[in-house]
Amino acid sequence: MSDVQSAGPSQRTAAEERHATWLELFFDLIVVTGTAQLAHMLHGEPSMADVGLFALLYLAFWTIWMCFTVYGNVAGDRARTWTVLLAMLGMAVLAASVAGVHEGEHLRTFAVTYVVLRFVASGVWRRRGQMVVDWPVAQFGAGVTPWIVSIWVNGRALYWLWGAGLAIDLWATLSFSARNLQENAEARRAAVRERAEKHGVISERDNRRLDFTLAHIDPAHLGERLGLFTIIVLGEGVAQLVSVSSGAHWDHSLRSLGVAGFLLLVAIWWLSLVHGYGGVPNLHESDLPPRLVLVLHCVANGTLTALAAGLGASMEHRHGELPENVRWVLCGSFATYAVISAVGAVVSRRAARVPAGWGGLLGHLLPPLVLSLTLGSLGGRLPTVALVWLLVGGAGWSLLGHVARSGRPAFTHRT
């Protein structure tokens, strides 16, 4: 019997800092396929129902990826190769199910695969005798229950059950801090000891409840893995531009729009990775607890996946105006990214105990948001090329605002 102990990568020295292994990099390849399939859902003229379904499937796909990313983060070189490869295979099934997700067979396959992978992920921690305190979803199984029920449900109720399960996971992430989980672990340990003293014997099950450690996420390694996810999502944006360009006549509109799309992705790369942490723009590593960083990363990269689809659609409509639904996918995703950028900037200033300077801060962060919402609402008659270049201007404004706030050149990497 052992006491509850705290163990994990957070105890490493700077000299022992590790990077993603070949196994983790191989596992991340599944994100390439997944984001491509998810972005394809927003092709054509997507309805609100299509956007909602995209959000559900993206959240499910991201959650599974994060379950096994956290496993690799904590386990390090002791991560079981076949466990990670099994997760990769399962996520490939999820990605393959996306294209026909409106069909009954694909719906069931997606739900069953999701449930199986969640059980595999949670079983990892039982075998290791650990509790991950930085991300409660790693062990919190209540969110899987609606997914299990959905396997026997038809119609729209199935989607509502999926949404309920993901909402429960989000609630757990936002509600249970590392301190809460540590206190709960200590309370459970005390209750087991009290029961053992009362009955004079301790069961094997109670012994397992006592014999565990509290594991912490390695923030440096986590930032690298999250950043790799963002690189892959940005790569999907490049792929969308190249895919349309490769089969089209290279006229002035295509060349101008291709350059604009590329510059937009470059500006987002700078904000998210050069001047951000883990793909979250304007954020530093120690500004927020890992569980909150993961929430921001999830939202930011979901919007970037939608943005990639919007860029591809823009190339297809380069000679005219964007249809309203496509325009809102492009402008709405950029607006959401602008909000995440503002959140990152505000959090970083508070963490550094720098006076808010709300006038200057909002002066740099609000214009891109207002611009994108205005283009979404009133940009119906605006040529597609002009609309995308305006978004490039909004992203450039955010980047210049960061330089003005930090006093560092935009081209330098954070150390």
C-alpha positions in Angstrom: 0.0 0.0 0.0 1.4 3.4 -0.9 0.3 6.9 -0.2 -1.0 9.2 -2.9 2.1 10.8 -4.5 2.6 13.4 -7.1 4.6 12.3 -10.1 5.0 13.4 -13.6 7.0 15.3 -16.2 6.6 18.6 -14.4 9.4 17.4 -12.1 12.0 17.3 -14.9 14.9 19.8 -15.0 15.4 21.9 -18.1 18.2 19.6 -19.2 15.9 16.7 -19.2 13.2 18.4 -21.4 12.0 16.0 -24.0 10.4 16.3 -27.4 7.8 14.4 -29.4 8.9 10.8 -30.1 8.8 9.1 -33.5 5.8 7.2 -32.2 4.0 10.4 -31.3 4.9 12.0 -34.6 3.6 8.9 -36.5 0.4 9.0 -34.4 -0.1 12.7 -35.3 -0.3 11.8 -39.0 -3.9 10.8 -38.4 -4.7 14.4 -37.8 -3.8 15.1 -41.5 -6.5 12.7 -42.7 -9.0 13.8 -40.0 -8.8 17.5 -40.7 -9.1 16.9 -44.4 -12.2 14.9 -44.0 -13.7 17.4 -41.5 -12.9 20.4 -43.7 -14.6 18.6 -46.7 -17.9 18.7 -44.7 -18.0 22.5 -45.2 -17.5 22.3 -49.0 -20.2 23.6 -51.3 -22.7 25.8 -49.5 -23.0 24.3 -46.0 -26.1 24.9 -44.0 -26.2 25.6 -40.3 -26.9 21.9 -39.7 -23.8 21.1 -41.6 -21.7 23.5 -39.5 -23.2 22.1 -36.3 -22.4 18.5 -37.3 -18.9 19.6 -38.3 -18.5 21.0 -34.8 -19.7 17.8 -33.1 -17.4 15.5 -35.2 -14.4 17.8 -34.8 -14.9 17.9 -31.0 -15.1 14.1 -30.9 -12.1 13.6 -33.1 -10.0 16.2 -31.1 -11.1 14.7 -27.7 -9.8 11.2 -28.8 -6.6 12.7 -30.1 -6.1 14.5 -26.8 -6.8 11.4 -24.7 -3.8 9.6 -26.2 -1.7 12.8 -26.5 -2.0 13.2 -22.8 -1.1 9.5 -22.4 2.1 10.0 -24.4 2.9 13.2 -22.5 2.8 11.6 -19.1 4.1 8.1 -20.0 6.9 9.3 -22.1 9.2 6.5 -23.3 7.0 4.0 -21.3 4.0 4.6 -23.6 2.9 1.2 -25.0 3.4 1.2 -28.8 0.5 -1.0 -29.5 -1.9 1.1 -27.4 -0.9 4.2 -29.5 -1.2 2.3 -32.8 -4.6 1.0 -31.8 -5.7 4.5 -31.1 -4.3 5.6 -34.5 -6.3 2.8 -36.2 -9.5 3.8 -34.4 -9.0 7.4 -35.3 -8.6 6.4 -38.9 -12.0 4.7 -38.7 -13.4 7.9 -37.2 -12.0 9.9 -40.1 -13.3 7.4 -42.7 -16.8 7.6 -41.2 -17.0 11.4 -41.6 -17.8 11.4 -45.3 -20.9 9.2 -45.0 -21.8 10.3 -41.5 -25.4 11.0 -42.6 -25.8 7.3 -43.3 -26.9 4.9 -40.6 -23.9 2.5 -40.9 -21.4 5.3 -40.7 -23.2 6.9 -37.7 -23.1 3.7 -35.8 -19.5 3.1 -36.7 -18.4 6.5 -35.6 -20.3 6.2 -32.2 -19.0 2.7 -31.5 -15.4 3.6 -32.4 -15.6 6.7 -30.2 -16.8 4.7 -27.2 -14.2 2.0 -27.6 -11.4 4.5 -27.8 -12.6 6.3 -24.8 -12.6 3.1 -22.8 -9.1 2.2 -24.1 -7.9 5.6 -23.1 -9.3 5.5 -19.6 -8.1 1.9 -19.1 -4.5 3.1 -19.6 -4.6 5.0 -16.3 -6.1 2.2 -14.3 -3.3 -0.1 -15.5 -0.7 2.6 -14.7 -2.2 3.3 -11.3 -2.3 7.0 -12.0 -4.7 9.9 -12.0 -4.1 12.8 -14.4 -4.9 16.0 -12.4 -4.4 18.4 -15.3 -7.1 17.0 -17.6 -10.0 15.3 -15.8 -11.5 13.9 -19.1 -8.6 11.4 -19.1 -10.5 9.4 -16.4 -13.9 11.1 -16.3 -16.3 8.6 -18.0 -19.7 10.3 -17.6 -19.4 12.0 -21.0 -19.2 8.6 -22.7 -22.6 7.5 -21.4 -24.7 9.5 -23.9 -22.6 8.1 -26.7 -23.3 4.6 -25.6 -27.0 5.3 -25.6 -26.8 6.8 -29.1 -25.8 3.5 -30.6 -29.4 2.4 -30.3 -31.0 5.7 -31.2 -32.1 7.0 -34.7 -32.8 10.4 -36.0 -31.7 13.8 -34.7 -31.8 12.6 -31.1 -28.5 10.8 -31.8 -26.8 14.1 -32.5 -28.2 15.6 -29.4 -26.8 12.7 -27.4 -23.4 13.2 -28.9 -23.6 16.9 -28.0 -24.7 16.1 -24.5 -21.7 13.8 -24.0 -19.2 16.4 -25.3 -20.9 19.1 -23.1 -20.4 16.9 -20.0 -16.7 16.6 -20.9 -16.4 20.3 -21.3 -18.1 20.9 -18.0 -15.7 18.5 -16.3 -12.7 20.2 -17.9 -13.9 23.7 -16.7 -15.1 22.6 -13.3 -12.4 20.2 -12.0 -9.1 21.9 -11.3 -5.9 20.1 -10.3 -6.5 21.2 -6.7 -10.0 19.8 -6.8 -8.8 16.4 -8.1 -6.0 16.3 -5.5 -8.4 17.1 -2.7 -10.9 14.5 -3.9 -8.1 11.9 -4.1 -7.0 12.7 -0.6 -10.6 12.5 0.6 -11.1 9.1 -1.1 -7.9 7.9 0.4 -9.0 8.9 3.9 -12.4 7.2 3.4 -10.7 4.0 2.4 -8.4 4.1 5.4 -11.3 4.8 7.8 -13.2 1.9 6.4 -10.2 -0.4 6.7 -9.6 0.6 10.3 -13.3 0.1 11.1 -13.5 -3.4 9.6 -9.9 -4.4 10.4 -9.3 -5.5 6.8 -8.8 -3.9 3.4 -10.2 -5.4 0.2 -8.1 -5.7 -2.9 -10.4 -3.1 -4.6 -9.7 -0.6 -1.8 -6.1 -1.4 -1.9 -6.0 -0.4 -5.6 -7.8 2.8 -4.7 -5.0 3.7 -2.3 -2.1 2.6 -4.5 -2.0 5.3 -7.2 0.0 8.4 -8.0 -1.1 11.9 -9.2 0.4 12.5 -12.6 1.0 16.0 -14.1 1.2 17.1 -17.7 4.6 18.3 -19.0 3.7 21.8 -20.3 6.7 22.1 -22.6 6.0 18.8 -24.3 2.3 19.5 -24.4 2.9 22.8 -26.1 5.0 21.1 -28.8 2.3 18.5 -29.5 -0.5 21.1 -29.6 1.7 23.2 -31.9 2.2 20.3 -34.3 -1.6 19.9 -34.4 -1.9 23.5 -35.4 0.8 23.1 -38.1 -1.2 20.2 -39.6 -4.4 22.3 -39.6 -2.6 25.2 -41.3 -1.2 22.7 -43.8 -4.8 21.7 -44.6 -5.4 25.4 -45.5 -2.4 25.3 -47.9 -3.6 22.0 -49.3 -7.0 23.6 -50.1 -5.3 26.4 -52.0 -3.1 24.1 -53.9 -5.9 21.6 -54.7 -8.0 24.2 -56.5 -5.1 26.0 -58.1 -3.7 22.8 -59.6 -6.7 22.2 -61.8 -7.6 25.8 -62.8 -6.4 28.4 -65.2 -3.9 30.7 -63.5 -5.5 34.0 -64.2 -5.1 37.2 -62.2 -7.9 36.4 -59.8 -6.4 33.0 -58.9 -2.9 34.4 -58.4 -4.1 37.3 -56.3 -6.3 35.0 -54.2 -3.6 32.4 -53.8 -1.2 35.0 -52.5 -3.8 36.4 -50.1 -4.7 33.0 -48.7 -1.1 32.1 -48.2 -0.4 35.4 -46.4 -3.5 34.9 -44.2 -2.1 31.5 -43.1 1.3 32.9 -42.5 -0.1 35.6 -40.2 -2.0 33.0 -38.3 1.1 30.9 -38.0 3.0 33.8 -36.5 0.3 34.7 -34.0 -0.4 31.0 -33.0 3.0 29.5 -32.9 5.8 32.2 -33.0 3.9 34.5 -30.6 1.7 31.9 -29.0 1.8 28.7 -27.0 0.4 25.4 -28.2 -1.4 27.0 -31.1 -3.2 29.5 -29.0 -2.3 33.1 -30.1 -0.7 35.6 -27.8 -0.5 33.0 -24.9 2.6 32.0 -22.9 3.3 28.6 -21.4 2.6 29.4 -17.8 -0.3 31.8 -18.3 -3.1 29.2 -17.8 -3.6 25.7 -16.3 -3.2 23.0 -19.0 -6.9 22.1 -19.0 -7.8 25.7 -19.9 -5.1 25.8 -22.6 -6.6 22.7 -24.1 -10.1 24.3 -24.3 -8.6 27.3 -26.1 -6.6 25.1 -28.4 -9.7 23.0 -29.3 -11.7 26.1 -30.2 -8.9 27.8 -32.1 -8.0 24.8 -34.2 -11.6 24.0 -34.9 -12.0 27.5 -36.3 -8.8 27.1 -38.4 -10.1 23.9 -39.9 -13.3 25.8 -40.9 -11.1 28.6 -42.2 -9.2 26.1 -44.4 -12.4 25.0 -45.9 -13.5 28.6 -46.5 -10.2 29.3 -48.3 -10.8 26.4 -50.6 -14.3 27.6 -51.3 -13.0 31.1 -52.0 -10.7 29.8 -54.7 -13.6 28.1 -56.3 -15.7 31.3 -56.3 -12.7 33.6 -57.2 -14.5 35.2 -60.2 -17.5 36.5 -58.3 -19.0 36.9 -54.8 -19.0 34.3 -52.1 -22.4 32.6 -51.4 -23.7 33.7 -48.0 -23.1 30.5 -46.2 -19.6 30.2 -47.5 -18.9 33.8 -46.6 -20.0 33.2 -43.0 -17.8 30.1 -42.7 -14.8 32.1 -43.8 -15.6 35.3 -41.8 -17.1 33.6 -38.8 -14.1 31.3 -38.3 -11.8 34.3 -38.6 -13.9 36.3 -36.1 -13.8 33.4 -33.6 -10.0 33.2 -34.0 -9.9 37.0 -33.3 -11.7 36.4 -30.1 -9.2 33.7 -29.1 -6.4 36.1 -29.9 -8.0 38.7 -27.6 -8.4 36.1 -24.8 -4.8 35.1 -25.1 -3.6 38.7 -25.0 -5.7 39.6 -22.0 -4.7 36.4 -20.1 -1.0 37.0 -20.8 -1.1 40.6 -19.6 -2.8 39.5 -16.4 -0.4 36.7 -15.8 2.5 39.0 -16.2 0.8 41.6 -14.0 1.0 44.2 -16.6 -1.5 47.1 -16.5 -4.3 46.2 -18.8 -4.0 49.3 -21.0 -7.5 48.5 -22.3 -7.5 51.4 -24.8 -4.4 50.2 -26.7 -5.2 46.5 -26.2 -8.7 46.8 -27.6 -7.5 49.1 -30.3 -5.3 46.3 -31.6 -7.7 43.4 -31.0 -11.2 44.7 -31.8 -10.7 45.9 -35.4 -10.1 42.3 -36.8 -13.2 41.1 -35.0 -15.4 44.0 -36.2 -14.0 43.7 -39.7 -14.7 40.0 -40.0 -18.2 40.3 -38.6 -18.9 43.3 -40.9 -17.7 41.3 -44.0 -19.8 38.4 -43.0 -22.9 40.5 -42.6 -22.5 43.1 -45.4 -19.9 41.6 -47.7 -22.4 40.0 -50.1 -21.5 42.2 -53.1 -17.8 42.3 -52.4 -15.6 40.4 -54.8 -14.1 37.3 -53.3 -10.6 38.5 -53.9 -11.2 41.8 -52.1 -12.9 40.1 -49.2 -10.0 37.7 -48.5 -7.4 40.5 -48.8 -9.4 42.5 -46.2 -9.1 39.5 -43.9 -5.4 39.5 -44.6 -5.4 43.1 -43.4 -7.2 42.1 -40.2 -4.7 39.4 -39.5 -1.8 41.8 -40.2 -3.3 44.3 -37.9 -3.3 41.7 -35.1 0.3 40.9 -35.8 1.4 44.5 -35.7 -0.6 45.0 -32.5 1.3 42.2 -30.9 4.6 43.8 -31.9 3.5 47.1 -30.5 2.5 45.5 -27.2 5.5 43.3 -26.8 8.1 45.7 -28.3 9.7 42.8 -30.2 10.0 42.3 -33.9 7.4 40.1 -35.5 10.0 37.8 -37.0 11.7 36.7 -33.8 10.9 33.4 -32.2 10.0 33.2 -28.5 12.5 31.5 -26.3 
